Amino acid sequence: MDQMTSGDLAARVTIGSRWSDDLVQIGDKVNKMAHAQERHVRALKNVSADIAHDLKTPLQRVGVHLSELETATGLQGDAAELVHKAQKEVMGMGEVFNALLQLAQVEAGSPKARFVGVDLAEVCRTVVEVFAPMADETGKALTLKIPAQAPIVQGDRMLLAQMLSNLIENALRHTSDESAVEVELRDVDDAIELSVSDNGPGIPQAAHDKVIQRLYRLDRSRNTPGHGIGLSRVKAVADLHEAELVLRDNAPGLRVTVRF
């Protein structure tokens, strides 16, 4: 029960050969309940992926029609601005659907067949270099700390880069101008830790489990861009790589660590 409430829906009771009949019945009932719970959660995840898959193509058509409308009619003024706003909304919905589809693929574990040795230090340098101009625009300091010897993990380089991108993007989005965001890679107790820290408003301890759920957003985050999928995608990639995702108070701010 502790394993299930901690998110391990595959946990089951191992019934012993010397158990009494009443304990065997209880264990069997708990396992049936656990199986039903896992099946229902999987069905809910499949629904979101199915909706995203079914609506992605019609949404792309709407985007094409809007572009044709803008080009063919030579709209100007308020009409052109409305079409432009509609195009942005369509693009935003497309990003949500793409994220949901990718999340479903990662949760299914299908990319595991492509796992190779990945240089995490090289991934960190590349991703930080990509986000450096975005940080500079708002006066934020994006720094990188990596060990002299590059840690290697078995995984999918593209997914690990996207995971780090999500963490950096979240940190930059939810901190004020001139804030500090640090990416750190280190060896700790026979494990490799990849962390992204900021000195922003952070996330309340009570919400740490909630923010990794898909489409969940804190009330104060609803006025900033985003769809509530970033951390759930990070969690899915971490799970795929059998890594632990840990959220901690950075006093001030948030420290998100993926522990391989």
Buried (B, 14 or more C-beta within 10 A) or exposed (E): EEEBEEEEBEBBBEBEEEEEEEEBEBBEEBBEEBEEEBEEEEEEBEEBBEEBEEBBEEBEEBBEEBEEBBEEEEBEEEEBEEBEEBBEEBEEBBEBBEBBBBBBBBBBEEBBEEBEEBBBBBBBBBBBEEBBEBBEEEEBEBEBEBEEEBBBBEBBBEBBBBBBBBBBBBBBBBBEEEBBBBBBBBEEEEEBBBBBBBBBBBBEEEBBEEBBEBEBBBEEBEEEEBBBBBBBBBBBBBBBBEBEBBBBEBEEBBBBBBBB
